Amino acid sequence: MNTKSMFAIAAALIWSSAGCVTAVRSTAGESTMDAESRRALAENVSSGWSEKSRLAARLMIARYGAPDVVGASRLVWQGNGPWKRTIVRDLTRPYASDPGDELGVIEQTVSYNLTPEQAPVLSGFSDRLSADAAAMELTSRADREELNFLRLNLANDLLLRVVVPADAKVAYARILELEAAGKTTPYLLELRFGPGRPRTP
């Protein structure tokens, strides 16, 4: 790592420790740090996060490399793997909440052609899903990437009318039971539809 990169990381860490967002992109959209420097900064910043957020950040960095944007409380990847965007946030558990509850520290977005009329269909399935018809995006928030795959795959089935919300909830719970028993399904491992277009039934 050269001296310029080390200086940039040091300056970014000072801003980060002060609670400011550390931008690692210029106004032209080009990275102001090389990937190695962004990765080092992301690892340093996220090392002080809450446990679930820290572990999620570490896993996403290992899986997708350096984030494109590093902030005091979030890391952002653009166009990583099957995702249009991935954001890992530093979230802490609300006081007296159930330890088993998801915080939704990993937010992942895919391109998806849908109409404004289709979006409400998803609300009956999960409050961790959001649809933006104008931006043509579907987004899921979970503590594990596998759960984002699962929710979005079931959302695709819902929008194709392969299942209804009640059935999607049952399928979600059943797949998690099977996972706990050591079994898996492609619904947990990958998106079952292509970017920008739903999978046909």
ROSE-4610 file (N, C-alpha, C; in Angstrom, 1 decimal, always signed):
// ROSE-4610
residu = [M/M/M/N/N/N/T/T/T/K/K/K/S/S/S/M/M/M/F/F/F/A/A/A/I/I/I/A/A/A/A/A/A/A/A/A/L/L/L/I/I/I/W/W/W/S/S/S/S/S/S/A/A/A/G/G/G/C/C/C/V/V/V/T/T/T/A/A/A/V/V/V/R/R/R/S/S/S/T/T/T/A/A/A/G/G/G/E/E/E/S/S/S/T/T/T/M/M/M/D/D/D/A/A/A/E/E/E/S/S/S/R/R/R/R/R/R/A/A/A/L/L/L/A/A/A/E/E/E/N/N/N/V/V/V/S/S/S/S/S/S/G/G/G/W/W/W/S/S/S/E/E/E/K/K/K/S/S/S/R/R/R/L/L/L/A/A/A/A/A/A/R/R/R/L/L/L/M/M/M/I/I/I/A/A/A/R/R/R/Y/Y/Y/G/G/G/A/A/A/P/P/P/D/D/D/V/V/V/V/V/V/G/G/G/A/A/A/S/S/S/R/R/R/L/L/L/V/V/V/W/W/W/Q/Q/Q/G/G/G/N/N/N/G/G/G/P/P/P/W/W/W/K/K/K/R/R/R/T/T/T/I/I/I/V/V/V/R/R/R/D/D/D/L/L/L/T/T/T/R/R/R/P/P/P/Y/Y/Y/A/A/A/S/S/S/D/D/D/P/P/P/G/G/G/D/D/D/E/E/E/L/L/L/G/G/G/V/V/V/I/I/I/E/E/E/Q/Q/Q/T/T/T/V/V/V/S/S/S/Y/Y/Y/N/N/N/L/L/L/T/T/T/P/P/P/E/E/E/Q/Q/Q/A/A/A/P/P/P/V/V/V/L/L/L/S/S/S/G/G/G/F/F/F/S/S/S/D/D/D/R/R/R/L/L/L/S/S/S/A/A/A/D/D/D/A/A/A/A/A/A/A/A/A/M/M/M/E/E/E/L/L/L/T/T/T/S/S/S/R/R/R/A/A/A/D/D/D/R/R/R/E/E/E/E/E/E/L/L/L/N/N/N/F/F/F/L/L/L/R/R/R/L/L/L/N/N/N/L/L/L/A/A/A/N/N/N/D/D/D/L/L/L/L/L/L/L/L/L/R/R/R/V/V/V/V/V/V/V/V/V/P/P/P/A/A/A/D/D/D/A/A/A/K/K/K/V/V/V/A/A/A/Y/Y/Y/A/A/A/R/R/R/I/I/I/L/L/L/E/E/E/L/L/L/E/E/E/A/A/A/A/A/A/G/G/G/K/K/K/T/T/T/T/T/T/P/P/P/Y/Y/Y/L/L/L/L/L/L/E/E/E/L/L/L/R/R/R/F/F/F/G/G/G/P/P/P/G/G/G/R/R/R/P/P/P/R/R/R/T/T/T/P/P/P]
num = [1/1/1/2/2/2/3/3/3/4/4/4/5/5/5/6/6/6/7/7/7/8/8/8/9/9/9/10/10/10/11/11/11/12/12/12/13/13/13/14/14/14/15/15/15/16/16/16/17/17/17/18/18/18/19/19/19/20/20/20/21/21/21/22/22/22/23/23/23/24/24/24/25/25/25/26/26/26/27/27/27/28/28/28/29/29/29/30/30/30/31/31/31/32/32/32/33/33/33/34/34/34/35/35/35/36/36/36/37/37/37/38/38/38/39/39/39/40/40/40/41/41/41/42/42/42/43/43/43/44/44/44/45/45/45/46/46/46/47/47/47/48/48/48/49/49/49/50/50/50/51/51/51/52/52/52/53/53/53/54/54/54/55/55/55/56/56/56/57/57/57/58/58/58/59/59/59/60/60/60/61/61/61/62/62/62/63/63/63/64/64/64/65/65/65/66/66/66/67/67/67/68/68/68/69/69/69/70/70/70/71/71/71/72/72/72/73/73/73/74/74/74/75/75/75/76/76/76/77/77/77/78/78/78/79/79/79/80/80/80/81/81/81/82/82/82/83/83/83/84/84/84/85/85/85/86/86/86/87/87/87/88/88/88/89/89/89/90/90/90/91/91/91/92/92/92/93/93/93/94/94/94/95/95/95/96/96/96/97/97/97/98/98/98/99/99/99/100/100/100/101/101/101/102/102/102/103/103/103/104/104/104/105/105/105/106/106/106/107/107/107/108/108/108/109/109/109/110/110/110/111/111/111/112/112/112/113/113/113/114/114/114/115/115/115/116/116/116/117/117/117/118/118/118/119/119/119/120/120/120/121/121/121/122/122/122/123/123/123/124/124/124/125/125/125/126/126/126/127/127/127/128/128/128/129/129/129/130/130/130/131/131/131/132/132/132/133/133/133/134/134/134/135/135/135/136/136/136/137/137/137/138/138/138/139/139/139/140/140/140/141/141/141/142/142/142/143/143/143/144/144/144/145/145/145/146/146/146/147/147/147/148/148/148/149/149/149/150/150/150/151/151/151/152/152/152/153/153/153/154/154/154/155/155/155/156/156/156/157/157/157/158/158/158/159/159/159/160/160/160/161/161/161/162/162/162/163/163/163/164/164/164/165/165/165/166/166/166/167/167/167/168/168/168/169/169/169/170/170/170/171/171/171/172/172/172/173/173/173/174/174/174/175/175/175/176/176/176/177/177/177/178/178/178/179/179/179/180/180/180/181/181/181/182/182/182/183/183/183/184/184/184/185/185/185/186/186/186/187/187/187/188/188/188/189/189/189/190/190/190/191/191/191/192/192/192/193/193/193/194/194/194/195/195/195/196/196/196/197/197/197/198/198/198/199/199/199/200/200/200/201/201/201]
x = [+0.9/+0.0/+0.9/+0.6/+1.5/+1.1/+2.0/+1.8/+0.5/+0.2/-1.1/-2.3/-2.3/-3.4/-3.5/-2.3/-2.3/-2.8/-2.5/-2.9/-4.4/-4.9/-6.4/-7.1/-6.6/-7.3/-7.3/-6.1/-6.0/-7.0/-7.1/-8.0/-9.5/-9.7/-11.1/-11.5/-10.5/-10.8/-11.0/-10.4/-10.6/-12.0/-12.5/-13.9/-14.9/-14.5/-15.4/-15.6/-14.5/-14.5/-15.3/-15.4/-16.2/-17.6/-18.0/-19.4/-19.8/-18.9/-19.2/-19.1/-19.9/-19.8/-18.5/-17.9/-16.6/-16.9/-16.9/-17.1/-15.9/-15.9/-14.7/-15.0/-16.0/-16.2/-16.1/-15.6/-15.6/-16.9/-17.1/-18.3/-18.5/-17.4/-17.5/-17.8/-17.9/-18.3/-17.2/-16.0/-14.8/-14.3/-13.7/-13.2/-12.0/-12.0/-10.9/-9.8/-10.2/-9.2/-9.2/-8.0/-8.0/-8.7/-9.0/-9.8/-9.1/-7.8/-7.1/-7.3/-7.2/-7.4/-8.9/-9.8/-11.2/-11.5/-11.0/-11.2/-10.6/-9.4/-8.8/-9.6/-10.1/-10.9/-12.2/-12.9/-14.1/-14.0/-12.9/-12.6/-12.4/-11.7/-11.4/-12.6/-13.4/-14.7/-15.6/-15.8/-16.9/-16.4/-15.1/-14.6/-15.3/-15.7/-16.4/-17.9/-18.5/-19.9/-20.5/-21.8/-22.5/-22.2/-22.3/-21.9/-22.5/-23.8/-24.4/-23.9/-23.9/-23.4/-22.0/-21.1/-19.7/-19.5/-20.2/-20.1/-20.6/-21.7/-22.3/-21.3/-20.7/-19.7/-18.5/-18.0/-16.9/-17.2/-18.4/-18.8/-19.0/-19.6/-19.8/-18.5/-17.6/-16.2/-15.5/-15.6/-14.9/-15.6/-16.9/-17.6/-17.5/-17.6/-17.6/-16.5/-15.6/-14.4/-14.7/-13.9/-14.0/-15.3/-16.0/-17.2/-16.9/-17.9/-17.7/-17.7/-18.5/-18.6/-18.5/-17.7/-17.5/-18.0/-19.0/-19.5/-19.3/-19.5/-19.3/-20.3/-21.4/-22.4/-23.0/-22.3/-22.8/-21.7/-21.8/-20.9/-21.8/-21.4/-22.3/-21.5/-22.1/-21.5/-22.5/-22.0/-22.9/-22.6/-23.6/-23.4/-22.6/-22.8/-22.0/-22.7/-22.1/-22.8/-24.1/-25.2/-26.5/-27.2/-26.6/-27.3/-27.0/-28.1/-27.9/-27.2/-27.5/-26.9/-27.0/-25.9/-25.9/-25.5/-26.2/-25.9/-25.8/-24.7/-24.6/-24.6/-25.5/-25.6/-25.3/-24.7/-24.5/-25.8/-26.5/-27.7/-27.6/-28.2/-28.2/-29.6/-29.7/-31.0/-31.7/-33.0/-33.7/-33.8/-33.9/-34.0/-35.1/-34.9/-35.9/-36.5/-35.9/-36.5/-36.0/-36.7/-36.4/-35.1/-34.1/-32.8/-32.9/-34.0/-34.1/-34.6/-35.1/-35.6/-34.5/-34.8/-33.9/-33.7/-32.5/-32.3/-32.4/-32.1/-32.1/-30.9/-29.7/-28.5/-28.0/-28.4/-28.0/-29.2/-29.1/-30.2/-29.7/-30.4/-30.0/-31.1/-30.7/-31.7/-31.4/-32.5/-32.4/-33.2/-32.8/-33.7/-34.8/-36.0/-37.2/-38.3/-38.8/-39.9/-41.2/-41.8/-43.1/-43.9/-45.2/-46.1/-46.5/-46.9/-47.3/-48.4/-49.3/-50.3/-49.8/-48.7/-48.1/-47.5/-47.0/-46.2/-47.0/-48.3/-49.0/-49.1/-49.0/-49.1/-48.1/-46.9/-45.8/-46.0/-46.7/-46.9/-47.6/-48.4/-49.0/-48.1/-46.9/-46.0/-44.9/-44.2/-43.1/-42.9/-42.8/-42.5/-41.0/-40.2/-38.8/-38.6/-39.7/-39.6/-40.1/-39.5/-40.0/-39.9/-40.8/-40.9/-40.9/-40.1/-40.2/-40.4/-41.6/-42.0/-41.3/-41.2/-40.6/-39.1/-38.4/-37.0/-36.8/-37.9/-37.9/-36.9/-37.2/-36.4/-37.2/-36.7/-37.2/-36.0/-36.3/-35.3/-35.8/-34.8/-35.0/-34.0/-34.4/-33.5/-33.5/-32.3/-32.2/-30.8/-30.6/-29.3/-28.3/-28.9/-28.1/-28.5/-27.5/-27.8/-28.7/-28.6/-29.5/-31.0/-31.3/-32.7/-33.1/-32.2/-32.6/-32.9/-32.1/-32.4/-33.8/-34.0/-35.3/-36.5/-36.4/-37.6/-37.8/-36.7/-36.9/-37.4/-37.0/-37.5/-39.0/-39.4/-40.8/-41.6/-41.0/-41.6/-41.9/-40.9/-41.1/-42.2/-42.3/-43.4/-44.8/-44.8/-46.0/-46.4/-45.5/-45.8/-46.2/-45.7/-46.1/-47.4/-47.9/-49.2/-49.0/-47.8/-47.6/-48.1/-47.9/-48.4/-49.1/-49.9/-50.5/-49.7/-49.9/-49.1/-49.1/-50.2/-50.3/-49.4/-49.4/-48.6/-47.1/-46.8/-45.4/-44.9/-45.7/-45.3/-45.0/-45.9/-45.7/-44.5/-44.3/-43.1/-41.8/-41.8/-40.7/-40.3/-41.3/-41.1/-40.6/-41.2/-40.8/-39.4/-39.0/-37.6/-36.6/-36.9/-36.0/-36.0/-37.1/-37.1/-36.2/-36.3/-35.4/-34.0/-33.7/-32.3/-31.7/-32.6/-32.1/-31.9/-32.5/-32.3/-31.2/-30.5/-29.3/-29.6/-30.8/-31.2/-31.2/-31.1/-31.1/-31.9/-32.1/-32.9/-32.3/-32.4/-31.9/-32.5/-33.7/-34.3/-33.4/-32.5/-31.6/-30.3/-30.0/-28.6/-28.4/-29.5/-29.3/-30.7/-30.6/-31.9/-32.4/-33.7/-34.3/-34.9/-34.5/-35.0/-33.9/-33.9/-32.8/-33.0/-31.9/-32.0/-32.9/-33.9/-34.8/-36.0/-36.0/-37.2/-37.5/-38.8/-39.2/-39.0/-38.8/-38.7/-40.1/-40.3/-41.6/-41.9/-43.2/-43.5/-43.3]
y = [-1.2/+0.0/+1.2/+2.2/+3.4/+4.4/+5.4/+6.4/+7.2/+7.5/+8.2/+7.4/+6.1/+5.3/+5.2/+5.1/+5.1/+6.4/+7.5/+8.8/+8.9/+8.4/+8.5/+7.7/+6.5/+5.7/+6.3/+6.9/+7.6/+8.8/+9.6/+10.7/+10.2/+9.1/+8.6/+8.1/+7.4/+6.9/+8.0/+9.1/+10.3/+10.8/+10.9/+11.3/+10.3/+9.0/+7.9/+8.0/+8.1/+8.1/+9.3/+10.4/+11.5/+11.4/+10.2/+10.0/+10.5/+10.9/+11.4/+10.3/+10.4/+9.4/+9.6/+8.5/+8.5/+8.1/+9.1/+8.8/+8.3/+7.3/+6.8/+6.9/+7.7/+8.0/+9.5/+9.8/+11.2/+11.6/+12.9/+13.4/+12.8/+12.4/+11.8/+10.4/+9.8/+8.4/+7.5/+8.0/+7.1/+7.0/+5.8/+5.6/+6.4/+7.0/+7.8/+7.0/+5.7/+4.8/+3.5/+2.9/+1.6/+0.5/-0.6/-1.7/-2.1/-2.3/-2.7/-1.7/-0.4/+0.6/+0.6/+0.5/+0.5/-0.7/-1.8/-3.1/-2.9/-2.3/-2.1/-1.1/-0.1/+0.9/+0.3/-0.5/-1.2/-2.1/-2.9/-3.8/-3.1/-1.9/-1.2/-0.5/+0.1/+0.8/-0.2/-1.3/-2.3/-3.1/-3.1/-3.8/-3.2/-2.0/-1.4/-1.5/-2.2/-2.3/-3.4/-3.4/-4.4/-5.8/-6.9/-8.2/-8.7/-8.6/-9.1/-8.3/-7.0/-6.1/-6.4/-6.6/-6.8/-8.1/-9.2/-10.5/-10.4/-9.7/-9.6/-8.8/-7.8/-7.0/-7.9/-8.6/-9.5/-10.5/-11.1/-12.1/-11.5/-10.3/-9.7/-9.2/-8.8/-8.4/-9.6/-10.7/-12.0/-12.5/-12.3/-12.8/-11.9/-10.6/-9.7/-8.7/-8.8/-7.9/-6.5/-5.5/-4.2/-3.6/-2.9/-2.2/-0.9/-0.4/+0.8/+2.0/+2.0/+3.1/+2.6/+3.4/+3.0/+4.2/+4.0/+5.0/+4.6/+5.5/+5.2/+4.1/+4.0/+3.0/+2.2/+2.2/+1.4/+1.2/+0.0/-0.3/-0.6/-0.1/-0.3/-0.9/-1.9/-2.5/-2.3/-1.9/-1.7/-2.9/-3.5/-4.6/-5.7/-6.2/-7.3/-8.6/-9.5/-10.8/-10.6/-11.3/-11.1/-9.9/-9.1/-7.9/-6.6/-5.8/-4.5/-3.6/-3.9/-3.2/-4.0/-3.9/-4.5/-3.4/-3.3/-2.4/-3.2/-3.1/-3.6/-2.5/-2.5/-1.4/-1.8/-0.9/-1.1/-0.9/-1.9/-1.8/-2.5/-1.9/-2.5/-3.0/-4.0/-4.5/-3.6/-3.3/-2.4/-3.0/-2.2/-2.6/-3.6/-4.7/-5.7/-6.4/-6.4/-7.1/-8.6/-9.4/-10.9/-11.1/-11.8/-12.0/-12.8/-13.5/-14.2/-13.4/-12.2/-11.3/-10.9/-10.8/-10.3/-8.8/-8.3/-6.9/-6.4/-7.2/-6.8/-6.0/-6.5/-5.7/-5.7/-6.7/-6.8/-6.5/-5.4/-5.0/-5.3/-6.1/-6.4/-6.2/-5.6/-5.1/-5.8/-6.1/-6.7/-5.8/-5.8/-5.1/-6.1/-5.5/-6.3/-5.5/-6.0/-5.3/-5.6/-4.6/-4.8/-3.5/-3.6/-2.5/-2.0/-0.7/-0.3/-1.1/-1.7/-2.6/-3.9/-4.3/-5.6/-5.4/-4.2/-4.0/-4.4/-4.0/-4.4/-5.9/-6.7/-8.2/-8.7/-8.0/-8.5/-8.1/-7.1/-6.7/-7.8/-8.6/-9.7/-10.9/-10.8/-11.9/-11.5/-10.4/-10.1/-8.5/-8.0/-6.6/-6.3/-7.3/-7.2/-7.0/-7.0/-6.8/-5.4/-4.8/-3.6/-3.6/-2.9/-2.9/-1.4/-1.1/+0.3/+0.1/+0.3/+0.1/+1.1/+2.4/+3.4/+3.1/+2.6/+2.3/+0.9/+0.1/-1.3/-2.1/-2.0/-2.7/-3.5/-4.6/-5.4/-5.4/-5.2/-5.2/-6.1/-6.8/-7.6/-7.3/-7.3/-7.0/-8.3/-8.7/-9.9/-9.9/-10.8/-10.9/-11.8/-12.6/-13.5/-13.3/-13.4/-13.3/-14.4/-15.6/-16.7/-16.4/-15.7/-15.3/-14.2/-13.4/-12.5/-13.2/-14.2/-15.1/-15.7/-16.3/-17.0/-16.0/-14.9/-13.9/-13.4/-13.1/-12.6/-13.7/-14.9/-16.0/-16.2/-16.2/-16.4/-15.1/-14.0/-12.8/-12.9/-13.4/-13.7/-14.6/-15.7/-16.7/-16.0/-15.1/-14.3/-13.5/-12.7/-11.8/-12.6/-13.8/-14.6/-15.4/-15.2/-15.9/-17.4/-17.8/-19.3/-19.6/-18.7/-18.9/-17.6/-17.7/-16.6/-16.3/-15.1/-14.7/-15.7/-16.3/-17.3/-18.5/-19.0/-20.1/-19.7/-18.5/-18.1/-18.1/-17.7/-17.7/-19.1/-20.0/-21.4/-22.0/-21.7/-22.2/-21.6/-20.3/-19.7/-20.4/-20.7/-21.4/-22.8/-23.5/-24.9/-25.0/-24.1/-24.1/-23.9/-23.0/-22.7/-24.0/-24.7/-25.9/-26.9/-27.1/-28.0/-27.6/-26.3/-25.9/-26.2/-26.0/-26.4/-27.9/-28.7/-30.1/-30.6/-29.6/-29.9/-30.1/-29.7/-29.8/-28.4/-28.4/-27.1/-27.1/-25.9/-25.8/-24.6/-24.7/-23.6/-22.2/-22.2/-21.0/-20.2/-20.9/-20.3/-20.0/-20.5/-20.4/-19.4/-19.1/-18.2/-17.6/-16.6/-16.0/-17.0/-17.3/-18.2/-17.5/-16.2/-15.4/-14.5/-14.0/-13.2/-11.7/-11.0/-9.5/-8.8/-8.1/-7.3/-8.0/-9.4/-10.1/-11.2/-11.4/-12.5/-13.9/-14.9/-16.3/-16.7/-17.4/-17.9/-19.1/-19.4/-20.6/-21.8]
z = [+0.0/+0.0/+0.0/-0.9/-1.0/+0.1/+0.2/+1.2/+1.0/-0.2/-0.5/+0.0/-0.3/+0.2/+1.7/+2.4/+3.8/+4.4/+3.8/+4.2/+4.1/+2.9/+2.7/+3.7/+4.0/+5.1/+6.4/+6.8/+8.1/+8.2/+7.1/+7.1/+7.2/+6.4/+6.5/+7.8/+8.5/+9.8/+10.8/+10.7/+11.6/+11.4/+10.1/+9.9/+10.4/+10.2/+10.6/+12.1/+12.9/+14.3/+14.9/+14.0/+14.4/+14.1/+13.5/+13.2/+11.8/+11.0/+9.7/+8.7/+7.6/+6.6/+5.8/+5.5/+4.8/+3.4/+2.5/+1.1/+0.4/-0.3/-1.1/-2.6/-3.0/-4.4/-4.6/-5.8/-6.2/-6.8/-7.1/-7.7/-9.1/-9.7/-11.0/-11.0/-9.8/-9.6/-9.6/-9.7/-9.8/-8.3/-8.0/-6.7/-6.4/-5.2/-4.8/-4.1/-3.8/-3.2/-4.0/-4.0/-4.7/-3.8/-4.4/-3.8/-2.5/-2.4/-1.2/-0.1/-0.4/+0.6/+1.1/+0.2/+0.6/+1.5/+1.1/+1.9/+3.3/+3.4/+4.8/+5.6/+4.9/+5.6/+6.1/+5.2/+5.6/+6.7/+6.7/+7.8/+9.1/+9.0/+10.2/+10.8/+9.9/+10.4/+11.0/+10.3/+10.7/+12.0/+12.3/+13.5/+14.8/+14.8/+16.0/+15.9/+15.0/+14.9/+15.8/+15.9/+16.7/+16.1/+16.9/+16.5/+15.1/+15.0/+13.8/+12.6/+12.7/+11.6/+11.3/+12.3/+12.1/+11.3/+11.8/+11.1/+9.7/+9.4/+8.1/+7.2/+7.7/+6.9/+6.6/+7.5/+7.3/+6.2/+6.2/+5.2/+3.8/+3.8/+2.5/+1.9/+2.7/+2.2/+1.7/+2.4/+1.9/+0.6/+0.5/-0.7/-1.9/-1.7/-2.8/-2.9/-2.0/-2.0/-1.4/-1.8/-1.2/-1.6/-0.6/-1.0/-1.8/-2.5/-3.3/-2.5/-1.4/-0.5/+0.9/+1.7/+3.1/+3.9/+4.8/+5.7/+7.2/+8.1/+9.5/+10.0/+9.3/+9.8/+8.6/+7.5/+6.3/+5.3/+4.7/+3.5/+2.3/+1.2/+0.0/-1.2/-1.8/-3.0/-4.1/-5.3/-6.5/-7.5/-8.0/-9.0/-8.5/-7.3/-6.8/-6.9/-7.6/-7.9/-8.6/-8.1/-8.7/-8.3/-7.4/-6.8/-7.6/-7.6/-8.1/-7.1/-5.8/-4.7/-3.4/-2.6/-1.3/-0.3/+0.8/+1.9/+3.2/+3.9/+5.2/+6.2/+7.1/+8.1/+9.5/+10.3/+11.7/+12.5/+12.8/+13.6/+14.9/+15.9/+17.2/+17.6/+18.4/+18.8/+19.8/+19.5/+20.4/+21.8/+22.7/+24.1/+24.3/+25.0/+25.4/+24.2/+23.1/+21.9/+22.0/+21.3/+21.3/+20.6/+21.3/+20.7/+19.4/+19.1/+17.9/+16.7/+17.0/+15.9/+15.0/+13.7/+12.7/+12.8/+12.6/+12.6/+11.2/+10.2/+8.8/+8.5/+8.9/+8.7/+7.2/+6.4/+5.0/+4.2/+3.4/+2.5/+1.1/+0.3/-1.0/-2.0/-3.2/-4.2/-5.5/-6.2/-7.6/-8.5/-9.8/-10.8/-11.0/-11.2/-11.4/-12.0/-13.1/-13.8/-13.1/-12.5/-11.8/-12.0/-11.8/-11.9/-10.4/-10.3/-9.0/-8.4/-9.2/-8.7/-8.1/-8.5/-8.0/-6.6/-6.3/-5.1/-3.8/-3.7/-2.4/-2.2/-3.2/-3.1/-2.1/-2.1/-1.3/+0.2/+0.5/+1.9/+2.8/+2.1/+2.8/+3.1/+2.6/+2.8/+3.8/+3.6/+4.6/+4.6/+5.8/+6.0/+5.7/+5.4/+5.1/+3.6/+2.9/+1.4/+1.1/+0.1/-0.5/-2.0/-2.6/-4.1/-4.5/-5.5/-6.1/-7.6/-8.0/-9.4/-10.3/-9.8/-10.6/-10.9/-9.9/-10.0/-10.6/-10.7/-11.1/-10.2/-8.9/-7.9/-6.9/-6.5/-5.3/-4.3/-3.0/-2.0/-0.8/-0.3/+0.9/+2.0/+3.2/+4.4/+5.3/+5.6/+6.5/+7.2/+8.0/+8.7/+7.9/+7.0/+6.1/+4.7/+3.8/+2.4/+1.9/+2.5/+2.1/+2.3/+3.4/+3.6/+2.6/+2.1/+1.1/-0.2/-0.6/-1.7/-1.5/-0.4/-0.1/-0.3/+0.4/+0.3/-1.1/-1.8/-3.2/-4.1/-4.0/-4.8/-4.5/-3.3/-3.0/-3.4/-3.4/-3.9/-5.4/-6.1/-7.5/-7.8/-7.0/-7.1/-6.9/-5.9/-5.6/-6.7/-7.3/-8.4/-9.7/-9.8/-10.9/-10.6/-9.4/-8.9/-8.9/-8.6/-8.4/-7.0/-6.1/-4.7/-4.3/-3.2/-2.5/-1.3/-0.7/+0.5/+1.6/+1.9/+3.0/+2.7/+1.5/+1.0/+1.1/+0.7/+0.7/+2.1/+3.1/+4.5/+5.0/+4.6/+5.0/+4.4/+3.1/+2.4/+3.0/+3.4/+4.0/+5.3/+6.2/+7.5/+7.2/+6.3/+6.0/+5.5/+4.6/+4.1/+5.2/+6.1/+7.3/+8.2/+8.3/+9.1/+8.5/+7.2/+6.4/+6.5/+6.5/+6.6/+8.0/+9.0/+10.3/+10.5/+9.7/+9.7/+8.8/+8.2/+7.4/+5.9/+5.5/+4.1/+3.5/+2.2/+1.5/+0.3/-0.3/-1.5/-2.3/-3.7/-4.5/-4.1/-3.4/-3.0/-2.0/-1.3/-0.3/-0.9/-2.1/-2.6/-3.8/-4.5/-5.6/-6.0/-6.8/-7.4/-8.4/-8.4/-9.3/-10.5/-10.7/-11.8/-12.2/-13.5/-14.0/-13.7/-13.7/-13.4/-14.4/-13.8/-14.7/-15.3/-15.1/-15.6/-14.7/-14.4/-13.6/-14.2/-13.4/-14.0/-14.3/-15.4/-15.8/-15.0/-14.6/-13.9/-14.7]
